Amino acid sequence: MAGTQKGPRAPAGAGAAAFDLGAWLAQLAGAPPIVQAGACVLRSRAESVPAALLATPALRELVGLMTDVMRDAPGVGLAAPQIGVPLRVFVAEDQEERVAGLPEGAAKRKGRVALPLTVLVNPKLEPEGEAQVTFFEGCLSVRGYGALVPRWQAVRVSGVDAEGRPVALRLEGWPARIMQHELDHLNGTLYVDRMLTRSFATDAELPRLGSMPVDDAKRELGIEVEPE
């Protein structure tokens, strides 16, 4: 079951246990399911990837697997805990075709631009400035729902890729939102922890609500709109 999937662990010193990625990959039969809200792995801080695992076949396989699962879903980001792996790794990608297929004006309003495939291991994120923006977002691990979530408008993200090469990015708009969403997963946080609770909506309602200016959607849902 997706909600109860656990990875193998092996001894890693006195009183500690480290996730055994090699053992997890070895027992895998086909693509892993995306675990859903309620799974413990989504509510725990993921483990840092040890230096010894960088540039290994196991880590490369994990990243390739995560990329395939993300694209098949389809989604624009996937963190390792979402497939039951408690390691600080995520992948993100927002393809040109997907952005181009948005309703007229939607991409500009949300600051949504294409994001090439990005792999981050042991990432760190810092907001740039104080500006925040609020839009509807969803999650592959909370299927069928979405909500308005405030996020930093611009961020700086750093870490390494699967080969251990440094990665440093400054992103704004929708790509910045993706980074914040995925890094939250590595800290055991879901978007529902940050959402404007009255905006929680089903997939059936999201196209209508998401097509509105955010302030109009807030008014319809009984959420206070801040004066300009």
C-alpha positions, 0 to 999 in steps of 0.5 A: 500500500502506498500509505504504508511503504517503508524503506529498508534500514541498516545499522549506522552507529550506536543507536542510529539507523540509516536508510539503505538505498541499495536495499530499497532499490533491490527489492523494488518491483516496478515503479513505486507508488506516490505515497499519500497524506497519512504516510509517516514518511511524509511527516518526518524530516528526511535524512541528509544524503551522505557524501559517500552516496554521491555519484553512485549508481544507486543515487543516479538510479533514484534520481532517474526513477523520481524523474520518471514518476514525476513525469508520468504523474504528471507533476512539476516536482517530486521529493524522495519521501513521496516515493517512500525514500526518507532522503533529502533529494528532490527533482523539479521540471516544468516543461515548455509545452505545459506552460504554453498550454495554460489559459491565456494570461495565466502564466504571466499572472503566476510568474510561470516560466519553463523550468529545466530538469533540476536535481537537488541533493541536501538543498538549502533555501533562503527567501530573497526579499519580503514579498510573498504571493498567493496562488492555488497549488496542489500536491501529488501526495494529496490527490484530488485537492488544492488550496491557496498557499502563500509563498515567497516570491523569490528565493535562492536555492543551493545544494549539489546534484546527484554527482556532487556538483554544486548547484546555486539558483535564484528563482522567482515566480512559479519556479520559486514556488516549486522549490519551496513546495518540494523542500517542505516535503524534505522537512515533513511539511505539506502544503495543507500546513501552510494553506488558507484553510477556507480555500481548500477545494476539490479538483472539480472546483479548482479550474474555476477558482484558479481562473479567477483573480486571487482576490476574487476567489478569496471573496467568494470563499469568505477569505479577508482580502487585504486592502491595497 
